Amino acid sequence: MPVSVFELFSVGVGPSSSHTVGPMRAAASFVELVGDRVSELASVRVDVFGSLAATGRGHGTFDAILLGLEGCKPEEVEANDMDQRKARMAQTGAVRFGDVRDIKLTEDDMVKRPLTVLERHTNAMTLTAFDVAGEELAKETYYSVGGGFVVAESDENEPIGGELHTPDVIHETHDHIAGTTVLGEDLSQLPEEEAATEPTSAETGGAGSGGTTSAPVYEYTSAADLLRISKENNLALWEIVMANELQERTEEEIREGLLHIYSVMDECAMSSLDRTGYLPGGLKVKRRAHDWFLRLKAEDPNNDPKFYQEWVNLIALAVNEENASGGRVVTAPTNGAAGIIPAVMYYALHFVDRVVEAGPQGRADAIVEFLLTAAAIGGLYKEKASISGAEVGCQGEVGSASSMAAGALAQVMGGTPEQVENAAEIAMEHNLGLTCDPIAGLVQVPCIERNAIAAGKAINAAKMALWGDGTHRVSLDEVIETMRSTGEDMSHKYKETAMGGLAVNVVEC
């Protein structure tokens, strides 16, 4: 079944979708598994395996697990609430399980096994609940498979996904966007039904829905399927995805949801531009987005096209600096690659003439078409290969995002379905073999700059595809399979373990 656009683009917290968002969702799911037996609960054992254990400290994995055991969900929890909870847990040495029962548990109590990789996935954790007599109340193994998706051992066919709902405090109004927005159009000026309002979980399927539950109008498992459906029905790729989404939601709900996703991306970038100093962790990586923004406003007050690359770089860095600091971010399709699609969307909304000249409504349409096209491509990577850096290297995260962004940009620039597919293929072809080697296990170096570079690749790939007629030698399906097999052959040292590449060749202090 095709992956829903609201699964690929979900609201969460940084710095990592697979190492932060996924573990928090898994732990929160375990709370639900224990359920009414929480009154019998005496202790919880946490076993963390593979990449989750190897880079967990730098990715905030262990804090995420503790917060999840308190019932926190990444799409809902606020930064202030997380900080207060972590301070209390540090002081008491206890976690408030399900927010109702205190049990002794800290990061030091967790059993970390970085060299033990479970068969199904390297990002694995097992949670076990015991009563006072030491008898098991509940046990489950969870796999964080990338993009915030989690699969339970007991029910592998039902991924634990995110929901679109976020707390009201994040977007009580969109008036703040007017005249000051970084990413795109003043959405507050759109017709009311088109404004990026905040849909409820009931409107959008809710967490753990696993995407569409009704049979899709168009079933596809490959880019070839998409192109065939497109030709037979005279549809753009985004229209195919829209038709499937309409099985579960109204068009108004879909548009509202996608504009909300965009607005969270915008909020993420704007929040980052206000911050100075250094990113958390021991690398002392200086935030650059704030100073770059001030310089760009001074040197380019009118969005001169000659500065487009600088603006694209800025947005990519801003989003990923916010992600690296644990801020609110949209998985696109992962946290580690979250800056690429917002940066390329910025280019589309500010430097593509047919979009700029379309007015507020036309720009809102472009956002919707962009995200739906990106979802068509991203779903193929998730289902046919992987979007997990721990499974296939950074080609699965940054490479997939670059490919999604390239195809989406080609669409809003007026490309044919064949040109869209070509753009997506070009972008991934030139990200093949990209390793995931974060220094100190932090999503900072090389991750932040890598987002900017990949955004530039996406723009170039779209332009190259649009100068052709859509015919090309290597298909998107072939490059996806190549990415999968390359990831399979890649040494585990280069797959988000911090045991190879820059992670071992750069002195941290």
FENMO-V919993 format. One record per backbone hydrogen bond with DSSP energy under -1.0 kcal/mol. CO is the residue of the C=O (numbers start at 0). NH is the residue of the N-H. If there is no record, write none. Layout:
# FENMO-V919993
CO,NH ; CO,NH
This chain:
# FENMO-V919993
3,6 ; 3,7 ; 4,8 ; 9,330 ; 11,328 ; 15,19 ; 15,20 ; 16,21 ; 19,23 ; 20,24 ; 21,25 ; 22,26 ; 23,27 ; 24,28 ; 25,29 ; 26,30 ; 27,31 ; 28,32 ; 29,33 ; 30,34 ; 33,36 ; 34,37 ; 36,39 ; 42,129 ; 44,127 ; 45,110 ; 46,125 ; 47,112 ; 48,51 ; 49,53 ; 50,54 ; 54,58 ; 55,60 ; 59,63 ; 60,64 ; 61,65 ; 62,66 ; 63,67 ; 64,68 ; 66,71 ; 67,70 ; 68,97 ; 72,75 ; 72,76 ; 77,81 ; 78,82 ; 79,83 ; 80,84 ; 81,85 ; 82,86 ; 83,87 ; 84,88 ; 85,89 ; 86,90 ; 87,91 ; 88,92 ; 92,104 ; 94,96 ; 94,102 ; 95,98 ; 96,99 ; 96,100 ; 100,96 ; 102,94 ; 106,109 ; 110,47 ; 112,49 ; 112,115 ; 115,49 ; 121,123 ; 122,143 ; 123,48 ; 124,141 ; 125,46 ; 126,139 ; 127,44 ; 128,136 ; 128,137 ; 129,41 ; 129,42 ; 130,133 ; 134,130 ; 137,128 ; 139,126 ; 140,152 ; 141,124 ; 142,150 ; 145,148 ; 148,144 ; 149,159 ; 150,142 ; 151,154 ; 154,157 ; 158,160 ; 159,149 ; 166,169 ; 173,176 ; 176,179 ; 176,180 ; 184,186 ; 185,188 ; 186,189 ; 190,193 ; 194,196 ; 199,203 ; 205,208 ; 221,225 ; 222,226 ; 223,227 ; 224,228 ; 225,229 ; 226,230 ; 227,231 ; 228,232 ; 229,234 ; 235,239 ; 236,240 ; 237,241 ; 238,242 ; 239,243 ; 240,244 ; 241,245 ; 243,246 ; 244,247 ; 244,248 ; 249,253 ; 250,254 ; 251,255 ; 252,256 ; 253,257 ; 254,258 ; 255,259 ; 256,260 ; 257,261 ; 258,262 ; 259,263 ; 260,264 ; 261,265 ; 262,266 ; 263,267 ; 264,268 ; 265,269 ; 266,270 ; 267,271 ; 268,272 ; 271,274 ; 276,286 ; 284,278 ; 287,291 ; 288,292 ; 289,293 ; 290,294 ; 291,295 ; 292,296 ; 293,297 ; 294,298 ; 295,299 ; 303,306 ; 304,307 ; 306,310 ; 307,311 ; 308,312 ; 309,313 ; 310,314 ; 311,315 ; 312,316 ; 313,317 ; 314,318 ; 315,319 ; 316,320 ; 317,321 ; 318,322 ; 319,323 ; 320,324 ; 321,326 ; 322,325 ; 326,13 ; 328,11 ; 333,331 ; 334,337 ; 336,339 ; 338,342 ; 339,343 ; 340,344 ; 341,345 ; 342,346 ; 343,347 ; 344,348 ; 345,349 ; 346,350 ; 351,354 ; 351,355 ; 352,356 ; 354,357 ; 358,362 ; 359,363 ; 360,364 ; 361,365 ; 362,366 ; 363,367 ; 364,368 ; 365,369 ; 366,370 ; 367,371 ; 368,372 ; 369,373 ; 370,374 ; 371,375 ; 372,376 ; 373,377 ; 374,378 ; 376,380 ; 377,381 ; 378,382 ; 379,383 ; 380,384 ; 387,391 ; 388,392 ; 392,395 ; 393,397 ; 393,398 ; 396,400 ; 397,401 ; 398,402 ; 399,403 ; 400,404 ; 401,405 ; 402,406 ; 403,407 ; 404,408 ; 405,409 ; 406,410 ; 407,411 ; 408,412 ; 409,414 ; 410,413 ; 415,419 ; 416,420 ; 417,421 ; 418,422 ; 419,423 ; 420,424 ; 421,425 ; 422,426 ; 423,427 ; 424,428 ; 425,429 ; 427,430 ; 430,433 ; 433,394 ; 435,495 ; 437,440 ; 438,441 ; 441,443 ; 443,447 ; 444,438 ; 445,449 ; 446,450 ; 447,451 ; 448,452 ; 449,453 ; 450,454 ; 451,455 ; 452,456 ; 453,457 ; 454,458 ; 455,459 ; 456,460 ; 457,461 ; 458,462 ; 459,463 ; 460,464 ; 461,465 ; 464,467 ; 474,478 ; 475,479 ; 476,480 ; 477,481 ; 478,482 ; 479,483 ; 480,484 ; 481,485 ; 482,486 ; 483,487 ; 484,488 ; 485,489 ; 490,493 ; 491,494 ; 493,435 ; 499,502 ; 500,503 ; 500,504 ; 501,505
